Amino acid sequence: MEEHIGYCQQCRKEIHCLDGFFNGIIDDQTKTILCFTCADSFNEKSQDA
C-alpha cells in the first residue's frame, strides 16, 4: 500500500508511506519533511561546518 504524505521541502519530490514505512525524514528543528537524497546532502553540509 502506498499513501502520499507530502513533498520534500527542498526538491519538491513526492514523499510516500510504503506499506506503513515513511519514505523520508522529518527535520526535528523545522518540522518539515525531506526526501532521503536531500536529507543526506543536508547532513553532509552540517557535518562540514
matplotlib code that plots the C-alpha trace (Angstrom):
import matplotlib.pyplot as plt

x = [0.0, 1.3, 0.0, 1.0, 2.3, 3.6, 6.5, 10.2, 10.8, 13.9, 13.4, 9.6, 9.8, 6.7, 7.1, 5.0, 4.4, 5.1, 3.5, 3.4, 7.0, 7.6, 9.9, 11.7, 13.0, 11.3, 13.6, 13.0, 14.1, 11.9, 9.2, 9.4, 9.8, 12.8, 13.4, 16.4, 18.6, 18.1, 18.4, 21.8, 23.1, 21.8, 23.6, 26.9, 26.8, 26.1, 29.0, 31.4, 30.6]
y = [0.0, 3.5, 6.7, 10.2, 12.2, 15.4, 16.9, 17.4, 20.9, 21.3, 19.5, 19.1, 15.4, 13.4, 11.5, 8.5, 5.9, 2.5, -0.4, 1.7, 3.0, 6.7, 7.1, 10.3, 12.2, 14.7, 17.6, 18.0, 21.6, 22.9, 20.2, 19.7, 16.6, 15.8, 13.0, 10.8, 12.4, 15.9, 14.7, 13.1, 16.3, 18.4, 16.1, 16.3, 20.1, 20.3, 18.0, 20.1, 23.3]
z = [0.0, -0.9, 0.7, -0.4, 2.5, 1.0, -0.8, 0.0, 1.3, -0.8, -4.2, -4.1, -4.8, -3.7, -0.4, 0.4, 3.1, 1.6, 3.5, 6.7, 6.5, 5.9, 2.9, 4.0, 7.0, 9.4, 10.4, 14.1, 14.2, 11.3, 11.5, 7.7, 5.6, 3.3, 0.8, 1.7, -1.0, 0.3, 3.9, 3.1, 1.4, 4.4, 6.9, 4.9, 4.8, 8.5, 9.4, 7.3, 9.3]

ax = plt.figure().add_subplot(projection="3d")
ax.plot(x, y, z, "-o")
ax.set_aspect("equal")
plt.show()
